[in-house]
Amino acid sequence: MKKISTVAIERIQIFKENERKQLFIEAFVYKHLIDPATYQQQLDKLNEEIALAEINERDARIEQMDIQAAVGFGEFVLLNAPMGAIVAGAETAIATSNLSAGIAVWRRRLSNR
């Protein structure tokens, strides 16, 4: 069974809310079933619900992108670990060499005093 993503669920919610809004507008405009005050109050409520669904969908997309980025970085690190070890080994050797040379310089300076 294929799992539906959170983004897809939020998009479905936005679609449903917009559909409800359209039916509501049609009931007011074409069928005159709702008085203007109730219409405006309910329309504001529907617009809030749509805005909230859009925010949830955007948050879900951002979370999905964050997860994809973390997985991509993890794959990069794992696939490049051997190269990283080689580079780290070389950097360590250089740093050790530089440290040894620096200590030798300081020993000579101190012995010349």
Kinemage of the C-alpha trace (Angstrom):
@kinemage 1
@onewidth
@group {chain A} dominant
@subgroup {mainchain}
@vectorlist {calphas} color= white
{ca met a 1} P 0.000 0.000 0.000
{ca lys a 2} L 1.440 3.345 -1.043
{ca lys a 3} L 1.540 6.036 1.619
{ca ile a 4} L 0.080 9.442 0.713
{ca ser a 5} L 2.399 12.323 1.563
{ca thr a 6} L 1.387 15.044 3.990
{ca val a 7} L 1.721 17.573 1.161
{ca ala a 8} L -0.797 15.642 -0.941
{ca ile a 9} L -3.214 15.432 1.987
{ca glu a 10} L -2.970 19.200 2.521
{ca arg a 11} L -3.526 19.866 -1.196
{ca ile a 12} L -6.654 17.706 -1.083
{ca gln a 13} L -7.837 19.721 1.930
{ca ile a 14} L -7.300 22.999 0.033
{ca phe a 15} L -9.242 21.593 -2.931
{ca lys a 16} L -12.136 20.527 -0.672
{ca glu a 17} L -12.256 23.909 1.075
{ca asn a 18} L -12.293 25.752 -2.267
{ca glu a 19} L -15.039 23.438 -3.474
{ca arg a 20} L -17.107 24.199 -0.342
{ca lys a 21} L -16.531 27.912 -0.899
{ca gln a 22} L -17.697 27.677 -4.507
{ca leu a 23} L -20.880 25.827 -3.504
{ca phe a 24} L -21.514 28.400 -0.796
{ca ile a 25} L -21.103 31.300 -3.226
{ca glu a 26} L -23.465 29.621 -5.680
{ca ala a 27} L -26.060 29.152 -2.927
{ca phe a 28} L -25.886 32.871 -2.162
{ca val a 29} L -25.583 34.330 -5.658
{ca tyr a 30} L -27.802 32.048 -7.726
{ca lys a 31} L -30.257 30.510 -5.313
{ca his a 32} L -30.556 33.367 -2.788
{ca leu a 33} L -30.717 30.871 0.077
{ca ile a 34} L -28.546 32.910 2.459
{ca asp a 35} L -28.961 36.449 3.769
{ca pro a 36} L -26.034 38.882 3.095
{ca ala a 37} L -24.862 39.099 6.740
{ca thr a 38} L -24.706 35.325 7.189
{ca tyr a 39} L -23.089 35.012 3.765
{ca gln a 40} L -20.289 37.431 4.652
{ca gln a 41} L -19.702 35.810 8.043
{ca gln a 42} L -19.529 32.303 6.572
{ca leu a 43} L -17.415 33.456 3.625
{ca asp a 44} L -14.874 34.946 6.037
{ca lys a 45} L -14.810 31.660 7.954
{ca leu a 46} L -14.268 29.669 4.736
{ca asn a 47} L -11.479 32.022 3.655
{ca glu a 48} L -9.780 31.491 7.033
{ca glu a 49} L -10.045 27.716 6.644
{ca ile a 50} L -8.571 27.921 3.141
{ca ala a 51} L -5.720 30.129 4.371
{ca leu a 52} L -4.998 27.708 7.219
{ca ala a 53} L -4.997 24.735 4.809
{ca glu a 54} L -2.585 26.626 2.520
{ca ile a 55} L -0.276 27.359 5.474
{ca asn a 56} L -0.352 23.693 6.503
{ca glu a 57} L 0.441 22.624 2.941
{ca arg a 58} L 3.364 25.074 2.749
{ca asp a 59} L 4.699 23.836 6.113
{ca ala a 60} L 4.420 20.235 4.920
{ca arg a 61} L 6.330 21.089 1.721
{ca ile a 62} L 9.084 22.810 3.736
{ca glu a 63} L 9.325 19.840 6.111
{ca gln a 64} L 9.488 17.467 3.142
{ca met a 65} L 12.273 19.572 1.587
{ca asp a 66} L 14.174 19.586 4.908
{ca ile a 67} L 13.948 15.807 5.114
{ca gln a 68} L 15.045 15.414 1.501
{ca ala a 69} L 18.001 17.750 2.101
{ca ala a 70} L 19.066 15.828 5.223
{ca val a 71} L 18.826 12.503 3.376
{ca gly a 72} L 20.766 13.940 0.440
{ca phe a 73} L 23.488 15.228 2.735
{ca gly a 74} L 23.647 11.872 4.523
{ca glu a 75} L 24.037 10.079 1.206
{ca phe a 76} L 26.772 12.516 0.173
{ca val a 77} L 28.681 11.970 3.419
{ca leu a 78} L 28.373 8.188 3.212
{ca leu a 79} L 29.343 8.024 -0.446
{ca asn a 80} L 32.285 10.379 0.063
{ca ala a 81} L 33.470 9.036 3.425
{ca pro a 82} L 36.534 7.283 1.940
{ca met a 83} L 37.622 10.514 0.225
{ca gly a 84} L 36.968 12.460 3.424
{ca ala a 85} L 39.197 10.077 5.358
{ca ile a 86} L 41.984 10.543 2.816
{ca val a 87} L 41.671 14.335 2.948
{ca ala a 88} L 41.432 14.350 6.736
{ca gly a 89} L 44.493 12.110 6.949
{ca ala a 90} L 46.461 14.451 4.691
{ca glu a 91} L 45.335 17.510 6.646
{ca thr a 92} L 46.290 15.818 9.912
{ca ala a 93} L 49.719 14.936 8.525
{ca ile a 94} L 50.262 18.526 7.367
{ca ala a 95} L 49.075 19.948 10.686
{ca thr a 96} L 51.303 17.538 12.616
{ca ser a 97} L 54.238 18.421 10.402
{ca asn a 98} L 53.603 22.137 10.880
{ca leu a 99} L 53.242 21.654 14.632
{ca ser a 100} L 56.520 19.732 14.808
{ca ala a 101} L 58.282 22.422 12.794
{ca gly a 102} L 56.795 25.135 15.007
{ca ile a 103} L 57.937 23.374 18.178
{ca ala a 104} L 61.443 23.011 16.739
{ca val a 105} L 61.571 26.734 15.974
{ca trp a 106} L 60.524 27.623 19.508
{ca arg a 107} L 63.063 25.216 21.008
{ca arg a 108} L 65.864 26.850 18.999
{ca arg a 109} L 64.733 30.310 20.027
{ca leu a 110} L 64.595 29.300 23.666
{ca ser a 111} L 67.980 27.588 23.550
{ca asn a 112} L 69.575 30.685 21.955
{ca arg a 113} L 68.644 32.862 24.925
